[in-house]
């Protein structure tokens, strides 16, 4: 394929990467603002000065447009939009999902995208809404895969064709789609038909769908989450391994008089101050903005600025190794986002294989932190410890006669040898006062130690407060009462 992706840095399953399309390169994670040529609130050339390296527009709208059809064919898409970065074109599948039919075939839309010199072409895939039954979703998936094969057979392996992944809410179909598209060699795969999930705040289902897709996709595949426009959920999506987002939210919200923040959106009348440092917010009061005849454009500029800033914040978190902390912070802005975060933690075992080994810190932020990849990975490594015949796990660090080894205990990780006290994650973890949840998770570490050292006798020494919890998690272990 003419589309290549390289991961340069990572945290959880999130990547900072380099997407190369022909002779153009963009950094990921990245936002592709949606451009409707008939409604350009912010010009693409202006977006370029804001740091936008790629955008997405709709080939079907341009193809049907009396105003732009011939211009696009004669001048090319980049000249028509006055944008020399990467331009991706949607095929008309969105209109298909809304209206049920479009007056174009798969090869016709692909040929038109080729003729207007789009950088990334999207075949006419068939979106399956969340309400679709499994038979319909499977039928739509098979049609989509046939159209992808048709695109490859017609235009060749080097054509810059995206491979949309469908399958509705059926995880086995999403897994199957990811496996088949990976086998076909697609290096750029948008995940389709997820907008209804996000509009309904079904973030648990969104996490399940994305993780099912990622399960079988090659690691070198760039993943585009179609229609993900609100910055509050970018960190969550990035943690799952999504590399690109496209958004019309900056313009749609502005049209409705809505002001975007990373914690949610507000009607202007709900605000007393503009809590942002972008040029729009620093040069206008709320009253100025609300009464301006340029209100829609100014709001769109703010909304786009806040969205781009979140992408930059996510990149920095990946470099620092603090993406989990950012996900935790963002997802606590809405109960449904929090449920999506909690669902993602159910995949910690899978995510742990992608996560980096060492980070700047581990910051405990509540019960969810107990299931983070750093905890899962550390507890897996306990099998590597060498123990004598008798080993003691001491909650307060005191030793006892009769034991060959004394391991210290730090929740939520569990037991550790004194030599690892200054290493990650034990040494670089910020843990508040111990609570029941983190101690129970630490006991899982003790259980892993026991299960991987069957020839060693393992006992625990702790104060009376923790004895009932230790005995409930480890009913067969010997526990010593060791008051502080």
HELIX and SHEET records of a PDB file:
HELIX    1   1 UNK A   44  UNK A   49  1                                   6    
HELIX    2   2 UNK A   59  UNK A   64  1                                   6    
HELIX    3   3 UNK A   69  UNK A   75  1                                   7    
HELIX    4   4 UNK A   77  UNK A   81  1                                   5    
HELIX    5   5 UNK A   93  UNK A   99  1                                   7    
HELIX    6   6 UNK A  106  UNK A  115  1                                  10    
HELIX    7   7 UNK A  134  UNK A  155  1                                  22    
HELIX    8   8 UNK A  171  UNK A  184  1                                  14    
HELIX    9   9 UNK A  195  UNK A  199  1                                   5    
HELIX   10  10 UNK A  203  UNK A  216  1                                  14    
HELIX   11  11 UNK A  231  UNK A  233  5                                   3    
HELIX   12  12 UNK A  234  UNK A  240  1                                   7    
HELIX   13  13 UNK A  249  UNK A  255  1                                   7    
HELIX   14  14 UNK A  268  UNK A  270  5                                   3    
HELIX   15  15 UNK A  279  UNK A  283  1                                   5    
HELIX   16  16 UNK A  286  UNK A  291  1                                   6    
HELIX   17  17 UNK A  295  UNK A  320  1                                  26    
HELIX   18  18 UNK A  323  UNK A  331  1                                   9    
HELIX   19  19 UNK A  335  UNK A  345  1                                  11    
HELIX   20  20 UNK A  348  UNK A  352  1                                   5    
HELIX   21  21 UNK A  367  UNK A  371  5                                   5    
HELIX   22  22 UNK A  373  UNK A  381  1                                   9    
HELIX   23  23 UNK A  382  UNK A  384  5                                   3    
HELIX   24  24 UNK A  418  UNK A  420  5                                   3    
HELIX   25  25 UNK A  436  UNK A  451  1                                  16    
HELIX   26  26 UNK A  464  UNK A  473  1                                  10    
SHEET    1   A 3 UNK A   3  UNK A  11  0                                        
SHEET    2   A 3 UNK A  14  UNK A  21 -1                                        
SHEET    3   A 3 UNK A  24  UNK A  28 -1                                        
SHEET    1   B 8 UNK A 161  UNK A 162  0                                        
SHEET    2   B 8 UNK A 120  UNK A 122  1                                        
SHEET    3   B 8 UNK A  86  UNK A  90  1                                        
SHEET    4   B 8 UNK A  54  UNK A  58  1                                        
SHEET    5   B 8 UNK A  30  UNK A  35  1                                        
SHEET    6   B 8 UNK A 244  UNK A 247  1                                        
SHEET    7   B 8 UNK A 222  UNK A 225  1                                        
SHEET    8   B 8 UNK A 188  UNK A 191  1                                        
SHEET    1   C 2 UNK A 258  UNK A 261  0                                        
SHEET    2   C 2 UNK A 264  UNK A 267 -1                                        
SHEET    1   D 2 UNK A 362  UNK A 363  0                                        
SHEET    2   D 2 UNK A 429  UNK A 430  1                                        
SHEET    1   E 5 UNK A 414  UNK A 416  0                                        
SHEET    2   E 5 UNK A 405  UNK A 410 -1                                        
SHEET    3   E 5 UNK A 390  UNK A 394  1                                        
SHEET    4   E 5 UNK A 457  UNK A 462  1                                        
SHEET    5   E 5 UNK A 478  UNK A 481  1                                        
END                                                                             
